Amino acid sequence: MVRLTIDVIAKNSLHVKNRRAEPLGQYLKKLTHLNFSDKNIDEINNNISHIENLSLLEKLTKLYLGGNRISVVEELDGLTELRELHLENQQLPLGEKLLFDPRTLQSLSKSLSLLNVKKNNIDEIKQLSCLKNLNQLMAGENQIQDLKELEYTLSQWQNLWYLDLTGNPVCQEPKYRDKVIVVSSNLEVLDEKEVKDTARQFLLNWKACRDAKKKSLDEKSDKDEFQQMLNYPQAIQHQMSRNYSSPGIRRIRRAMDVQVKKPSLPNVADSKKDNLYPELELKGMGDGTDGIRNSFRKTPATILQIQDAPHP
């Protein structure tokens, strides 16, 4: 197995015989093509941690930065012609994830059509929704898990035809594949499986039927609520009539003992002077006794005791 290094590049260059005594650094600057097929290379010694000095490459259309140590995708503002960006498998510290600078995303929003961000601990892609022309997304083996957020983001990508999310927790959500196909009208391949037109049409019909049923139930609920509002005054009036219909008469029908005690009468003159009235002492049910009280007001100096009679 061979590691790709500068020395390997120099030794395997097509023009190595013409280099001879030329300094290695100067020679490498002249190289335009490299071919390392069938060289048993299994490792490339990349350690890029920060993207820089690329803003002047205004005509660059493809950029491959996979297998480095990049934690923030930034300083790509000037690459307005970039079509493909490959950032898979960054060697990040434990617990960190690949981040995107908003200014870079806005700069690439009209040009970028392919984005490869596999194996980068990414847990949400909502920030990528500004990439309106994206038609291929490779984001497998990340930590994406919010299905609602995924649906929203996919609804912003009207040109997306290839989507790979294999290995993400969201793939285990109920009806994940169905919901993704419904919201992505142009999707042709999902998680390395073809999306057939018959399956898409069936799911679209099912969604339309479900939405129509939900709308009908909502309209019925609104109508019932409106009818209840119209009937509210009548309901209140009916309730009041039940609560306040002749309570005194209904409650006074209970069996009672009425005891009238006549104490010694005071001096008539003093009674008239002090405007004395009978005292009324009630025990048991106190409601509905006004009628009784009034009937005894004409009996001077009388004490009434009304008690519940024992039941037979």
N, C-alpha and C positions, 0 to 999 in steps of 0.2 A: 504494500500500500504506500501511496506517495502523498505528501503534503505539498500543496501548491504554494511556492515561495518565489521570491524574485529571482533567485538562482535558477530555479526550474524553468521559469519563464525565459531567462536569458539563454539557457542551454537548448531549449526546444523551439526557439524561434526559427522561422523559415529563413531568416536572413542572418543567421549566426555566423556564417562563413564570411560575410561581407563586413562583419563588425570588427574582428581582429583586435587591434590595439585601441579601438575607440572606447572611451570611458563608459561604464555600464549605465550610469545615470543619463548621459546624453543619448545613448542608444535607445533606452526605454522610452524616451520622449518622442522618438520617431515612429514607434510601433502604432499601427492602426488596426491590425487583426491578430487574433490569437486562436489557435486550434489545438485543443488538448484532448481530443477524442482518443479512446483506447490507450490512455496513459496510466490507468489504474489509480487515478487521483480520487481520494475519498475524503479529503479535508482541505478547506481553504482557510488560510490564516487571516481572517478578517477581524478587526477589533475596532471598527468605527463606532464611536459613541456620540458623535455630534455631526449633524449635517451642516456643511458650510461650503462657501465658494462655488455654489452652483447657480446662482442667480443670473449669471451672464449667459447661460446656455439657453438662450431664448428659443431655439429650434429643437431642443431635446424632446423626444416623443416617448422614450422608454427608459425607466430607471430601475435598476435591480440593486437592492440593498439588503437582501435577505441574509440571515446568519450573522449579523453584526451585534453591537451592543447599544443600539439606539433606543432611548427611552422616550424621546419627544420628537415627533415629525414636525420640523420647522425649517424656516429659511428656504422655502421653495416658492416664494412669492412671484418670482420672475419667470417661472416655467409655465407660461400660459398655453404652450402647445403640448404639454405632457399628456399622453394617452394612457400609459400603463405605469403603475407604481407597485413594485414588489418589495414587501417588508416582512416577509414570513420569518418566523422562528428567531426572533431577537433574543440574545442571551442576557436576560434581565435578572437583576437581584431578586431573591425570593420575596414574593408578596407584591412586587411592582408590576405595572401593566403599561402597555404602549399607549402614549397620549398623542393628541393632535393639536397643533397650534391653530386656533380659529382663523388667523390671517392666511395661513397656508391653505386651509380648506376652502376659503372663499376664493383664493387665487386659482384653485384647481376646479372650482365648481362647474365651469362651462366646458372644460376639456377632458377631464379624466373619465375614462370609460371602463378601466379594469383596475381593481384594487385587491391585492393579496396581503392579508394580515393574519395568516394562520399562526397558531401557537404563540400568542402574545398576551395571554391572560386578560384579554379584553372582556369586560362584563356588560357593556352597553354600546350601541352604535347609533344612537339618536343624533349625536353630533355630526354624523356623516350624511344626514338627510339633505344637506345643502348641495351634495354632488348630483345635480339634476340629470346629468347625462350618463350616469353609471349604468352599465349593462352587464357587468360581471363582477361578482363579489365572492372571494374565497376567504372565509372567516372560520374555518373548522378548528376544532380543538381549542376553543376559548372558553369563557365563563358566561356567555350570554344566557339569561334565564327569564327575562321579563317578556312574555308573549305580547302583551298589550303594546309595549314600547316598540317591539319588533314590527307589529302590524302597522303602527303609525309610520315608521321609517320606510317600510316597503311601499306604502301608499304614495310616498313622495318620489319613488323611482319608477316612473312610467315606462322606461326603456329596458328595465332589468329582465334578462332572459336566462341568466345562469346564477344560481345561488347555492353555495355550499356552506352549511352550518353543522356538519356532522361532528359529533363529539361535544356539543354544547348542551347544558342542562335543559334549555328550552325545547329541545327535540323530544323530551320525555313528557311534555305537557299534553293533556287530552286534546285530540283533534288538531294537533300542531300542523301537520301536513295539509289538512283540509283548509284551515284558516289562512295559511300562507298562500296556497294556490288561489283562493278566492280574492285575496287582496292584491295579488300580483297578476294582473290580467295578461301580461306578455311572457310570463315565466315558462321556459321550455325544459329546464333541467333543475331539479331540486335535490340536493344531497346525493348527487351522482345518479339520480334516477329520472327517467323521462317523464314529463308531465303530458299526459295524453289529452287531446281535445274533448273526448267523450267524458272523461273524468271531470275536467274543468266545467263543462256545460252542466253536468249533473249537480255539481256543487253550487253553481250559480243559481240554478233553478231551485234547489233546496233553500238557499239563502233568501231568494225572493219570496218564496212561500212562507218562510218563517217571519220575515219582516212584515208581510201583509197581515199575518195572523196577529202579530204583536201590535200593529197599528190599529186593527179592529178592536182588540181588547182595550187598548188605551182610549179609543174613542168612546167605547161603551162605559168605561170607568168615568170619563169626564161627563158623559151624559147623566149617569146616575148621581154623580156629585152635584151637578147643576139642579137636578130634580129635587134632591134633598134640600138644597138652599131655598127652592121655591116653596117647599112644604114646611119649612121651619116655623113660620109664625103659626100655622095651624096646629103643628105638633105641640108648640108651647101652650097655646090656648087649651088644647085637649088635656094636657098634663095638669094645668092649673085647675080646670074644672073637676078633675078627679081628686086633687089634693084638698080643695076648699069647698066641697059641696056639703053643707049642713053638718059640720063636724060636731057642733054642740048637741044637736038632736040625736046623732048617732051614738055619741059617747054617754049621754045622760040616761040611756035606756038600761044601763047596768043596774043590777039590784043594789039598793042602798038602804041604809037605816038613817032616817032623819030624826034627830032628837032635838026637841025644842025645850030649852030651859028658860024659865022666867024668874030671874032673880028679883029681889025686892026693888020696886020701882023708886026711882029718885023723885025728888020734889018736882012737881009738874012745872013750876015756874023756872026752876034751874034747868030742866030739860029743854024748855023752849028757849031759854036764854043762851045755853051752850050749843043749841042746834044738834042735840044728840041723835045718833042713828045706831041701828043695831050693829053689833060686831059679827062678822061672818068668819067662822073657822072651818076650813075645808081640809079634809084628809083623804088620801087616795088620789083619784083622777081630778086634777085641778082644772082641766080644760072644759069649756062648755058650761060653766056654772053661772055665767053672767045673768042668764034668764032667771035662775033661782034667786040670785042675790037681789035682783030688781023686784021680784015678787014679794020679798020680805022687808023691803025698805019701809013699808008703811007700818010695820009692827015695831013700836019703840022698845028699846032696851031688850032686844031678843038676841040670844046667842044660838047660832045654828052649828051643829056638828054633823058633817056628812061623812060617813065612813063606808068602806066597802062591806057589804053584807056577806056573811059566810055563804059559800056555795052549798046547796043542798047535796 
